[in-house]
């Protein structure tokens, strides 16, 4: 069994991660899953959340994932995500502002019929995940 596995995290705009890693833990639609080198192949949907991986030097790294798919092979994990940001790239002030806007839109729902409650709730969930990740409050 190899000591590392290739991890690629790709969005429609760019490649976010492309490196050899020791482990990957991702937010699967049916629950969090972990991958080690030599893992059995599978394909699964991803939900909003934090993906973490241990890089080749043993450091744990985090990436915010906004829905997508994961293809796991014995020597490679490919993440195709709607959006993804490394923890260090998350703008905490922007995430907190998005949280406030979404919260206000949800509160106005009872007063204004044109507000899309589901969309506001999704924006709120995204901002909460990004804030937790950027401020070091991720959950394992």
C-alpha positions as CSV (number, residue, x, y, z in Angstrom):
1,X,0.0,0.0,0.0
2,X,1.3,3.5,-0.9
3,X,2.0,6.0,1.8
4,X,0.2,8.8,0.1
5,X,-2.8,9.4,-2.1
6,X,-3.3,12.1,-4.7
7,X,-6.0,14.7,-3.8
8,X,-7.5,17.0,-6.3
9,X,-10.2,19.5,-5.4
10,X,-11.7,21.2,-8.5
11,X,-14.4,23.9,-9.0
12,X,-15.7,25.2,-12.3
13,X,-13.3,28.1,-11.9
14,X,-10.1,26.6,-10.7
15,X,-8.1,23.8,-9.1
16,X,-8.1,24.5,-5.4
17,X,-5.9,21.6,-4.2
18,X,-3.6,19.3,-6.2
19,X,-1.2,17.4,-3.9
20,X,-0.2,14.1,-2.4
21,X,-1.7,13.6,1.0
22,X,-1.8,11.0,3.8
23,X,-5.6,11.0,4.5
24,X,-8.8,12.7,3.4
25,X,-12.0,13.2,5.4
26,X,-14.9,14.6,3.5
27,X,-18.6,15.6,4.2
28,X,-20.5,13.0,2.3
29,X,-24.2,13.4,1.7
30,X,-24.9,10.3,3.9
31,X,-22.2,11.2,6.5
32,X,-18.6,12.0,6.8
33,X,-16.2,9.5,5.3
34,X,-12.4,9.0,5.4
35,X,-10.0,7.8,2.8
36,X,-6.6,6.3,3.1
37,X,-4.2,5.1,0.4
38,X,-5.4,1.8,-1.2
39,X,-9.1,2.6,-0.4
40,X,-11.8,0.8,-2.3
41,X,-13.2,2.7,-5.2
42,X,-16.5,4.5,-4.9
43,X,-18.4,7.6,-6.1
44,X,-20.6,9.7,-3.8
45,X,-22.3,13.1,-3.4
46,X,-20.9,15.7,-1.1
47,X,-22.8,18.1,1.1
48,X,-21.8,21.6,2.4
49,X,-19.1,21.4,4.9
50,X,-15.4,21.2,5.8
51,X,-13.1,18.7,4.1
52,X,-9.9,18.0,5.9
53,X,-6.8,16.3,4.9
54,X,-3.4,15.5,6.3
55,X,-0.7,16.7,3.9
56,X,2.6,14.8,3.3
57,X,4.3,16.5,6.2
58,X,1.5,15.6,8.7
59,X,-0.2,19.0,8.9
60,X,-4.0,19.0,8.9
61,X,-5.5,21.3,6.3
62,X,-9.1,22.4,5.8
63,X,-11.2,23.3,2.7
64,X,-14.7,24.6,2.7
65,X,-16.8,22.6,0.2
66,X,-20.1,23.7,-1.3
67,X,-21.8,20.5,-2.5
68,X,-20.4,18.3,-5.3
69,X,-19.1,14.8,-5.9
70,X,-16.2,12.7,-4.8
71,X,-14.5,10.0,-6.8
72,X,-12.4,7.7,-4.7
73,X,-9.8,5.4,-6.2
74,X,-7.1,3.4,-4.5
75,X,-4.5,6.0,-5.3
76,X,-6.5,9.2,-5.9
77,X,-9.4,11.3,-4.6
78,X,-11.1,13.7,-6.9
79,X,-13.5,16.3,-5.5
80,X,-15.7,18.2,-8.0
81,X,-17.3,20.9,-6.0
82,X,-19.6,23.8,-6.8
83,X,-17.3,26.0,-4.8
84,X,-14.3,25.4,-2.5
85,X,-12.0,27.6,-0.4
86,X,-9.0,26.7,1.6
87,X,-9.3,27.8,5.2
88,X,-6.6,30.5,4.8
89,X,-8.4,32.0,1.8
90,X,-11.8,32.5,3.6
91,X,-12.5,36.2,4.2
92,X,-14.0,36.1,7.7
93,X,-15.5,39.6,7.5
94,X,-17.2,38.8,4.2
95,X,-18.6,35.5,5.6
96,X,-19.9,37.3,8.6
97,X,-21.6,40.0,6.4
98,X,-23.2,37.2,4.3
99,X,-24.4,35.6,7.6
100,X,-26.1,38.9,8.6
101,X,-27.7,39.5,5.2
102,X,-29.1,35.9,5.1
103,X,-30.4,36.2,8.7
104,X,-32.1,39.5,7.9
105,X,-33.7,38.0,4.7
106,X,-35.0,35.1,6.7
107,X,-36.5,37.4,9.4
108,X,-38.2,39.5,6.7
109,X,-39.9,36.4,5.3
110,X,-43.0,36.9,7.4
111,X,-43.2,40.5,6.1
112,X,-42.2,40.2,2.5
113,X,-43.5,37.4,0.3
114,X,-40.9,37.9,-2.4
115,X,-38.0,36.8,-0.2
116,X,-37.0,33.3,-1.1
117,X,-36.7,31.5,2.3
118,X,-35.0,28.4,1.0
119,X,-32.3,30.5,-0.7
120,X,-31.8,32.6,2.4
121,X,-31.5,29.5,4.5
122,X,-28.9,28.0,2.1
123,X,-26.9,31.3,2.2
124,X,-27.1,31.2,6.0
125,X,-25.7,27.6,6.1
126,X,-22.9,28.5,3.8
127,X,-21.9,31.5,5.8
128,X,-22.0,29.6,9.1
129,X,-19.7,26.8,7.7
130,X,-17.2,29.4,6.3
131,X,-17.2,31.3,9.6
132,X,-16.6,28.1,11.7
133,X,-13.8,27.0,9.4
134,X,-12.1,30.4,9.1
135,X,-12.2,30.9,12.9
136,X,-10.9,27.4,13.7
137,X,-14.2,26.1,15.0
138,X,-14.5,23.1,12.6
139,X,-15.9,19.9,14.0
140,X,-14.5,16.5,13.5
